[in-house]
Amino acid sequence: MKRIVVIILLMGMVTVTKAQNPLDLIERYSIDTASLVSYIKENKLKEWGIDVEDTIKIFFCFHFEDTVIHSKEDYLDGSFLNSLYLTWTSDNPKKGYKDISGMSEEQKENLKLDIGWYSVVDKKGVMLGMGPDLFDGFKIVPYRENLVFLCIDPTRYMFEKKLDILFEIWRRNNGYYWFGINLRENKIYLVVDTRWGAEMFTLEDIINNHLDSYRDGTLYDEVRKRKEQEYRLNSE
């Protein structure tokens, strides 16, 4: 019964609303993050014996899709966000659902919001583990001071409130490019994440100064090489 209630709550997240801040995708798409957090605590963390009190923080990288080819101006003024749409998934990884408006309640029962990944940290910001989506198992991250691991830096950006929202837009050959939003600054960032750490760029910087390397994927290679060198110079 509890699982059905949680799923029903998640189903209520499809309505697109007019957010007071156009960059607030959580409000715009009525994403019920409280229900997502509750579901992960009850269905993922407890089986590992992880404390699920309020000191635990859970951060999400939301998954969007977009079929529109945007101009530089669309990115600079933020209007590219208007064509994004959330997708839904089931426990069958081969099935993806873009539009669920025509489905019956019975058909919707086993669907959940398709997220890129989620991470769990303690009150000190130490990552405890992460999950790729809401269906697959939770994976513990072994702690050490100089740990480098995909998604560690993006999680740190959110824990330190450098970013309020993190999301990916599925594109073929997009590498490890994610978008971040800082609502207080009212700015959009591009996050390039690698095995050796991540870097943040303002979207204006990417469009004005790194557009070609972003499009052909060499920006990822540049960041990866730079972060790997930094790690080797500062490793224990």
N, C-alpha and C positions, 0 to 999 in steps of 0.2 A: 504493500500500500504506500509506504514511504517513497519507494522508487517512482511510482506512478505520479505521486504528488510533485516530486522534484521535476519529472519530465514535463508535467503540465505547466509548471512555473517556467521552465526553459522555453516552452512553446510560445510563451507570451512575449518573446523578445523580437518579434519580426516587424513590429510597427515602426515605420519611419516617421519621426516627429520633427518639428521645426525647433532645433535647439537654440537656446539663447546665444551660445557661442557656436558658430558653424563648425569649429574644429572639434567640438566635443562629440565624438562618434558614439560614446557610451550613451549619452542622452539622445542623440539623433536616432539611433536604432533601438532605443529602449532596452539595452542589454542589461539583464538583471544579474549583475556581478555578485550580489549577495547570495543568490541561489546557486551560482556556479561554485562559490567558495564553500557553501554548506555541503554541496554534493561531493566535492573533493575531500573535505574533512571526514565526512561520514563513510564514503565508499573507497577511499584510497589511503588516507593517512592512518586511520585507526588500525587497519590490518598490520601496519608496520610498528604499531605502538608509539606513534608520534603524537606528542601533546597537541591537542587541537584547540587550545585556549586562544583568546584574542591576541596573544603575543605573536602567534604565527601569522606571517604575511604570505599571501598567495598572489602572484602576479601573472598576468595573461598576455600572450601575444595573439591577438585576434586575427582571424583569417578572412580576407575579403577577396572577391574576384571582380574583374573589370574587363570589359570587352572593347572599351573605347581607346583609340589611339589619341593621346593628348598632345597639345602644343606646349611650347615652353611657357606661354602665358597662362595656360590652365594650371600648371604647377606653381608658377609664381604667385598667382592670386588665390590658390587653394581650391579652385573650382573643380579640379579633378576628383575631389572627394565626393562630388554629387553623383557620380555614376557608379560608385562602389555598391556592391550588394553582398550580404552575408550568405553563406551556404550552410547546409545542414548535412549531417552524416548519420550512419547507422553502424551497428556492430559488424556489418559486412563492409570491409575496407574498399571493395570494388564499386560500391554504390555511393554516389554523391547526389545531393538534391539541391537544386538552386531555388526553385519556386515550390513552396509547400501550400500555397493558398488554396489549391483545388483538392487537397487531400482530406480524407475523412479523419475524424479524431482517432479512429482505430489505426489508420495508416501512420499517423503522427506519433503514436505511442512510443516507438523505439527509436525515435530520432532525437538527436541532440545537436546543439550548435557546434559547427565545425570550427575549432580553434587551432591556431598554429602550434602552440605549446603553452604549458603553464609551469611555473617554478615556485618552490616553497622555501622560505627563509625564516630563520628565527629572529628574535628581537634585536640581535646584534648585527643582522644582515648576513649571517653565514648561511649559504645555500645548503638545504637539507636534501633536496632531490627535485625531480621534475618529471613531467609526463608529456608525451607527445600529443595527446588528445584526451577526450573524456572516456574513451573506451579501453585503451591500452593500459597496462599496469604502470604503477608509480615506480620510478627508479631512484634509488638512493645515490647521492653524490658523495664520495669519500672526501673528507675535509683535509686540506693541508694549506699552509699559508700561501704558497706560490702556485696554487691550483689554477690552471688555465683549462677552460672547457667551453664548448659552444654554449651560448646563452648566459654565461656567468656575467659578463660585462653589461649586456642589456638589462639583466635583472638588477645589477648594482645601480644602473642609471635610474631605474624606477624606485628602488629602495631609497636612494638619495634625493628623490624628487626632481631629478633633472628632466625626467619624462613622466607624464601622467598616463599616457596611452601609447601602447606599442602594437603595431599591426603589420601584417604582411599582405601584399597584393600578389596573387599568383600570376606569374608571367613565365613563359618558357625561357629557360636559361637565365633566370634572374639572380643566380648565385645566392649569397646570403645577405641580401639587401632587405632591410626592414625600415618602416617609417615610424617615427616617434613624434609625439605632440606634447609640447609644454603649454598648458592652458594659461598659466600666469603670464608667460612671455608672449602668448598667442603666436607661437612659432611651430613650424614643421621641420623635423630633422630627418636625415637619412642615416641609418645605422648600418655600418658594414661590420658584420660579425665574422670572426675567423676562429680557428682552433687555438690561436695564440692571443686572442683578445679582440676587442672591438674599438671602432672609432665612430664618433658622431660628426656629421657635417650639417650645416644648415642647408635647407633645400635650395635656398637662393645661391649658395656657394656651388652646389652640385650643378644646377642649371646654368649658371653663368661661367663656371670655371672648369667643371669636370664632366660635362655632358657626354662627350665622346667616350671617355674611359668608363663612365657609368653604363652606357649603352652596350659597349663591346665586352664588358666584364673585366677589363684590365684594372679598374679601380679596386676590385676585390683583391686581385693579385698584388697590387701595390701595397694595400693595407696589410695583407697577410705577411708579406716579406718584412715590412716595417715592424709589425708587432712581434714576429718571431725573433728578429734581431734584438728588439728591446728585452724580450723575455730571456734570451741567452745571456745578455749582458747583466741582467739583474737576478738571474736564477740563483737559488741557494747552492 
